């Protein structure tokens, strides 16, 4: 079928099916790949599969894989590359999910979680990119952000699946529900995405072609504060998003509903967050909204260390879960406003920086635990990172300097 810029031939059913496929792909790799580990972590520790220090190391390997996957997706960004790497990465997710059900050796787990992270990084960049190209040709690009609903729904699904299977699975076998659900979802998502009418060359190539040399540098007085702020966001949010259920296990009585419920709270807060911060940015401006986002996020992480117990756990889950997607959305929009000719390069750099900051978080916690610190005090790392991010968010200018 020939492509057309008119929205008339595009039915609502087709539009929402494609957006749904993208959301499902992100649900699989993020909800059933990366963040399934968070509510599962207390059970793996109680089963004797991991220690707290080994758990932090395992998370670091997964985030390192995500960073490398994102970099691979940036390097191989053409539509023909995506059509090859995207289904391959979904298969890698399934294979590593199967291996996770069989392996309890810590070193092998590190390798498997690293490879799972590589697949996650590739899919997280390429699935939205493919859908965006499809939407641009139909004048529906403004809807592309809806694919990220899969992240919030994935957190909710992961929380429910871990809780429901907690009493009848143990050890590495606790990964089985993630694998079983991933198989049909991967098949359906790729079945839809492979049919998208997107040319290998043409408009898509222009979208991913860097601006001509001399237009503007990637790093300047306008973008550097934004990069530094975004690094603080990545490091600050990843600690509660990795360790909050484990922290609840340490602070609360055995069997307390918040051991599982803390992740459910995060998931429920995440689902509407993209819409809320998108709307708020449009009303008060993205820069002011980003600063407010940092303040709310900071209060969330601070609550976990100042009020240990139910109050701190609930506040952390609500405030961090309801903000971290907003910081991503707002920062990406501000970056494009500062350097409109460098959108693809800035987006690529932001993805890599955020992934690196996420990788650094669990590694720093591991060093702290190995030095004799506690997980509760390790959350101060997140507090410091968000203070850093807020300070540099205050320094981001309204527009790039004239040259």
N, C-alpha and C positions, 0 to 999 in steps of 0.2 A: 504494500500500500504506500502511495506517495505521501511524504510528510507535508504537513500544512501548518501554518502559523495560526490558523483560525481555530478557536476552541470548539466550534460547532460539531465536528465529527467525533469529538471526545466525549463519550458518555460518562455519567457520574459513576456508573458501576466500574468501568475500565479505570478511571482515575483512582478511585479508592482501592481497587484491587492492587494496582501498582504500588501505591503508597503503603498499603497493608503488607505487601511482600517485602518492601524495604524495612518496615518496622519489625516484621518477623525475623528478618536476617539479623538485625541488631539485637532483637530479643534473644536469639539463639547464642550469638557469640559473646554478648555482654552479660545478659541475664543468666544464661545456662552455662556460660564459659567462665568469664571473669568473676562476676559477683555472686554466683552460686557458692563460691568458696567462702564468702563472708559469713553467712548464717551457718554454714557447715563447719566452720573452723572450731567452735567450742566442742562439737561432738568428736572431731578428729583428735583434739587434744585429750578429751576425757577417755576416748577409746585407746589412748596410748600410741596412736599412729604418729603424732607430732608433738614436740614440745613448743612452748610459746616462741622460743628463739627460732626453731626450725620453721614454724609457721610464717614468721616474718620473712625468712629467707625465701621460702616458697613463693610468697607474694611478690617479692622483688624479682625473681626469675620470670614470673608471668608478666610483670610490667616491663621488664627488659625486652621480652618477646614482642609485646605490644609496640614498644618504641621501634624495634627493628621492622616489624610488619608495616607500621605507618611509613617508615622511610622507604621500604620497598614499593609501597603503593604510590608514593610521591614520584619515585623514579620511573615506574611503569604505569603511566597514567592514561595512555591512549585507550580508546574504546576496545580495540582488539586485544590489548593487554588485559583489560578488565574482564572481557568475556572468557579469557583463559584462567586468570588468577582467582577470580571470585568463586567459581564453582570448586576449583582446586582447594581453596582455603576452607570452604564449607566441609569438604571431605576431610581435610586435616583436622578440623574441629571434631568431626565424628570419630575419627581414629583415635585422637588423643583422649576424647571422652571415654571411649572403650578402654583404653590403657589405664585411665585413672581408676576404673573399677577393679583392676587386677593388681595394681602395684602399691606396695606399702614401703618399699625401700626409699629412703629420703632422697638419695642422690638421683635415682631414676625418676622420682616425682618431680624434682627440680627440672630435669630435662623435658619431661612431658608437659609441665606447666609452661615452660619457656616456649615450646612449639605451639601450644594452644594459644599463647599470647601473640605469636607471630600471625596466626590465622585471624585472630580477633582484630589486630591492627589493620590488616589488609581489608577485611570485610567492612570495618567501621569507616574506612576512607572511601572504598570503591563502590559499595552499594549506594550510598547517598549520591555519589558523583554520577553514577550511571543514570539514576532516576532524575537528577537535576538536568542532565543533558536532554533527557526525554521530555521533561516539563518545559524547558526553555523553548523547544521547538513548537510548543503548543501554547505559549504565553501563559503558563501556569507556574512559573518559577517561585512565586511567593508561597506556594504550598509545600515546597520541598522540606521545610523544617519539621513537618508533621511526621516524617519517618522516625524522628528521635523520640516519639511517643513509645517506641519499642523498648527504649532503655528503661523508662519508668515502669512500664508494664512488666518488663523482664525482672525487675527487682521484686515486684509483688509476686510474680510466679515463683521465683526462686525461694522466697520466704515461705510461701505456702507449701511447696514441694518438700523442702527440708523438714518443716514442722510435721507434716502429715506422715512422712516416712521415718521419723526419728525413732519410734519404738520398735520397728521391725527390720531395720537395717543397722549395720555396724561396720566400722573400719572403712576400707576402700570401697566396700559395697554401697556406701551411702551415695556414691556418684551415679548409681544406676538410673534413678528417675530423670536426671539431666540428660543422659544419653538416650533413653527411651523416647522422651519428648522431642529431642533434637532431630531425630531421624525424619519423621514426617514433616516437621517444620522446614528443615533444610531443603527437602525434596520439593515442597510446594513453593517456597520462596524463589528458588532458582528456576523452577518451571515457568513462573510468571516473568521473572526478570530476563530470562534468555530470549523472550519473544519481543522485547522492546525494540521499536524501530528507531535506532540511533546510528547515524553514519559513522564509519571509522575515521573519516576525515571530514573536514568542513568546519561547521560551527564549533564542534567539540574541540577541535585542535586550537582554534583561536582562544577558547576559554582557558586552555591550559598552557598557552604560550606566554612566557614572561614578557614584561614590558621591554621596550627597546632600551639599550644601555643609555644612561644619562638622563632618563626620565626623572628618577629619584632613587636614592639609595634605600636598601631594605631597612637599615638601621640608621636613624637620625634622632634629632632632639625630640621629635614627636613620637616615634615608634619605640625607642628604647625604654622609656618609662612603662609603656604598655606591655612590652615583653617581660620586664622585671615584675610587674604586677601579676601577670598571668602565671609566671613561675610560682609566685606565692600562693595563687589560687590552687594550682595543681598539687603542691605539697601540702597545703592546709586541709583540703577536703579529703585526701586519700586516707588519712589515718583513721578517722571515724568510719569511713566507708569500707575499711579493711578489718578494723579491730573492735567496732562497737559491740557486737554480740559477745565477743570474748571478754571485753571489759564488763559487760553486764553479768557474765558468768562469775567473774571475780568479785564483783561488788554486791551481788544479790544472793538471796538464799536459793539453794537447789530447788528446781521446779518452778521458780518464779516465772510468770508469764512473759516478762520482759526479756528473758534469755532468748526466746524466739521472737517475741513481740517487738523488740527493738528494731529488727530489720524490717518487719512489717510496717512499722511507723515510718521508717526512711522511705520505703517503697510508696506508701500512700502519699507522702509529702512530695515525692518526686513527680508523680503523674501530672499534676496541674502546673508544675513550676515553670515549664517552658512558656506556656501561654501567659502566665502571670507576669514574668519578667519581660517578655516581648511587649506586652501591653503597657507595662509601666515605663519601659524605655521610650515607647512612642509618646507617652503622656508627659514625662518630665525630662526626657533626653537620656541617651544611652550612658553618657559619662556620669551623670548624677545617679542614675539607677545602678551602675556598676559600683559606685562608692557605697551606696546603701546596701547592696548585695554583700559586699565585704563585711560591713558592720554586722549584719544579721548572721552571716556565716561564722564570724569571729565569736559572737555571743554563744552560738551553738556549741563550738568546740570548747570554749571557756566553761560552759555550764557543766560539761562532763568532768572537769577537774576541780571546779569550785564546789559543786554540789554532788559528790559521789552518791550513787544510789538512784532510786526511781526518778526523782525530779531531774537530775542531770542527764540521765540516759534518754528520757523522753524529750527534753528540750534539745539535746544534741541531735537526735533523730529527726525531729520536725524541722529545726532551723537549717541544718546542713542538707538534709534531703530536699528541702524546698528551695535551695539556693544554687547548688553546684552547677546544674544545667544552665541556670540564668547567667552565671559568670562566663560560661563558654559562649553562649549566644551573644551577649552584650559585647564581649571582647572582640569577637570576630567581626561584628558590625562596626565597631569603632575603628578597627584596623583598616577596613575597607574604606571608611570615610576619610581616614588620614591619608591613605595612598590608594586612590581608586584605580590607578593603572597597575597596581601590583597585587591585586586581590589573590590570585592563585599562589603566588610566592609567599605572601604573608600567611595565608591559610596553612600552607604546607609547613612553614616554620613554626607556627603556633601549635600545630598538631604534634610536631616533634618535641617542642619545648615542654608542652603539657605532659606528654608521655614520659619525658626524662624526669620531670618533677615528681610524677606519680611513682616512678621506679625508686627515686631517692628516699621517699617517705618510709616504706617498710625497711629499707636497708639501714636508715638512721635509727629506727626503733630497735632493730636487731643489735646494732652496736651498743645502744643504750642498755638493753637487757643483758647483753654479754658482760657489760661493765658493772652490773649489779643494780641497775635501775629497775623501776617498776613500769608496768604498762600504763598505769594511771599517770605517772609523771612524764611518760613519753609523749602524752598528748600535748604537753607544753610546746613540743616541736611544731605541732599544727597551729597552736596559738601564735607563736612567733612568726610562722610563715604567713599567716593571714594579716598580722599587723604589718609585715613587710609589704604584702600585696596592697593593703589599703593606702599606705604611705605613697607608693608609686602610682596608684590609681588617682590620687590627688594631684599628681604632677603631670598627668596626661593632658596635653593642650586641646583646645577646641578644634584646631585645624593644624595641618602641617605648615611649617615655616616657609615663607616665600623664598625663592632662589632667583 
